[in-house]
């Protein structure tokens, strides 16, 4: 893979702004498991090796079950995910692939029925943030760190 500029080195203030979103999410009501699952799933869809590597390792450290991570690509066919998690994963997929159909009314209604406006807003912000990180890492060939 070709070496490219690293924005964290070239423009550290830009990374500082991104970390402000991360700090907001750390203070949010979102459960750690919900954050881990949506970060991994968005990163899988975007094919961001750097972020998949980072967030699967983090999820394991946070106590996530290996089997659930292995089956995340097939979450719709698995009984290992709760109703809440399935709604979050559906929202993650639709927002990540916003160019297809956007966030559908059906999925939005399910989410609004399950989560209050604050929690749902935090879900959207978490999905938006990981998608931004994915785009930064993919466009700059961010190297995977051991």
C-alpha positions as CSV (number, residue, x, y, z in Angstrom):
1,X,0.0,0.0,0.0
2,X,1.4,3.4,-0.9
3,X,2.4,5.8,1.8
4,X,0.3,8.9,2.0
5,X,0.1,12.0,4.1
6,X,-1.2,11.5,7.6
7,X,-3.6,14.2,8.6
8,X,-2.9,13.8,12.3
9,X,0.7,14.9,11.5
10,X,0.0,17.5,8.7
11,X,-3.1,19.1,10.3
12,X,-3.3,18.2,14.0
13,X,-6.0,20.8,14.6
14,X,-8.3,18.8,12.3
15,X,-7.7,15.7,14.4
16,X,-8.4,17.8,17.5
17,X,-11.8,18.7,16.1
18,X,-12.5,15.1,15.4
19,X,-11.5,14.1,19.0
20,X,-13.9,16.7,20.3
21,X,-16.7,14.6,18.8
22,X,-15.1,11.5,20.3
23,X,-15.1,13.2,23.7
24,X,-18.7,14.1,23.3
25,X,-19.6,10.5,22.5
26,X,-17.6,9.3,25.5
27,X,-19.8,11.5,27.7
28,X,-23.0,10.4,26.0
29,X,-25.6,7.9,27.3
30,X,-24.6,5.4,24.6
31,X,-23.7,2.0,26.0
32,X,-20.2,0.9,25.3
33,X,-21.5,-2.2,23.5
34,X,-23.7,-0.1,21.2
35,X,-20.8,2.2,20.3
36,X,-18.5,-0.8,19.7
37,X,-21.0,-2.6,17.4
38,X,-21.9,0.4,15.3
39,X,-18.2,1.4,14.9
40,X,-17.3,-2.1,13.7
41,X,-20.3,-2.4,11.4
42,X,-19.8,0.9,9.7
43,X,-16.1,0.2,9.3
44,X,-16.9,-3.2,7.7
45,X,-19.3,-1.6,5.3
46,X,-16.7,1.1,4.4
47,X,-13.9,-1.6,4.2
48,X,-11.7,0.4,6.6
49,X,-9.0,-2.1,7.7
50,X,-7.5,0.3,10.2
51,X,-10.8,1.0,11.9
52,X,-12.0,-2.7,11.9
53,X,-8.7,-3.7,13.5
54,X,-8.8,-0.9,16.1
55,X,-12.5,-1.3,17.0
56,X,-12.6,-5.1,17.2
57,X,-9.6,-5.0,19.6
58,X,-11.4,-2.3,21.6
59,X,-14.6,-4.3,21.7
60,X,-12.9,-7.4,22.9
61,X,-11.2,-5.4,25.7
62,X,-14.6,-4.0,26.6
63,X,-15.9,-7.5,27.0
64,X,-17.7,-8.0,23.7
65,X,-18.1,-11.7,22.8
66,X,-15.9,-12.9,19.9
67,X,-18.8,-14.8,18.3
68,X,-20.9,-11.7,18.0
69,X,-18.0,-9.9,16.3
70,X,-17.5,-12.8,14.0
71,X,-21.2,-12.7,13.1
72,X,-21.6,-9.0,12.8
73,X,-21.6,-9.1,9.0
74,X,-24.6,-11.5,9.3
75,X,-26.4,-9.8,12.2
76,X,-29.8,-10.0,10.5
77,X,-29.6,-13.8,10.4
78,X,-28.3,-14.2,14.0
79,X,-30.1,-14.5,17.3
80,X,-27.1,-13.2,19.2
81,X,-28.2,-9.5,18.9
82,X,-31.0,-7.9,20.9
83,X,-33.8,-6.0,19.3
84,X,-32.2,-2.7,20.3
85,X,-28.9,-3.8,18.8
86,X,-30.6,-4.8,15.5
87,X,-32.2,-1.4,15.2
88,X,-28.9,0.3,15.8
89,X,-27.2,-1.9,13.3
90,X,-30.0,-1.2,10.7
91,X,-29.6,2.5,11.3
92,X,-25.9,2.2,11.0
93,X,-26.2,0.5,7.7
94,X,-28.7,3.0,6.3
95,X,-26.8,6.0,7.4
96,X,-23.4,4.6,6.3
97,X,-24.9,3.9,2.8
98,X,-27.0,7.1,2.8
99,X,-26.7,7.3,-1.0
100,X,-28.9,4.3,-1.4
101,X,-32.2,5.1,0.3
102,X,-31.2,7.4,3.2
103,X,-32.5,6.5,6.6
104,X,-35.8,4.9,5.7
105,X,-39.1,5.9,7.4
106,X,-39.5,2.3,8.6
107,X,-36.2,2.2,10.3
108,X,-36.5,5.7,11.7
109,X,-39.9,4.8,13.2
110,X,-38.5,1.7,14.8
111,X,-35.7,3.7,16.3
112,X,-37.9,6.4,17.6
113,X,-40.2,3.9,19.3
114,X,-37.3,2.2,21.0
115,X,-35.0,5.1,21.9
116,X,-35.7,8.6,23.3
117,X,-34.7,11.6,21.1
118,X,-31.4,12.1,23.0
119,X,-30.3,8.5,22.7
120,X,-31.3,8.3,19.0
121,X,-29.5,11.6,18.3
122,X,-26.4,10.2,20.0
123,X,-26.6,7.1,17.8
124,X,-26.7,9.3,14.7
125,X,-23.7,11.3,15.9
126,X,-21.7,8.1,16.6
127,X,-22.5,6.7,13.2
128,X,-21.6,10.0,11.5
129,X,-18.3,10.2,13.5
130,X,-17.1,6.7,12.7
131,X,-17.9,7.3,9.0
132,X,-15.8,10.4,9.1
133,X,-12.9,8.5,10.7
134,X,-13.3,5.7,8.1
135,X,-13.0,8.2,5.3
136,X,-9.9,9.8,6.8
137,X,-8.2,6.4,7.4
138,X,-9.1,5.0,3.9
139,X,-8.2,8.1,1.9
140,X,-4.8,8.4,3.7
141,X,-4.0,4.6,3.8
142,X,-3.7,4.9,7.6
143,X,-1.3,2.1,8.6
144,X,-2.5,-0.6,11.0
145,X,-0.7,-0.4,14.3
146,X,0.2,-3.4,16.4
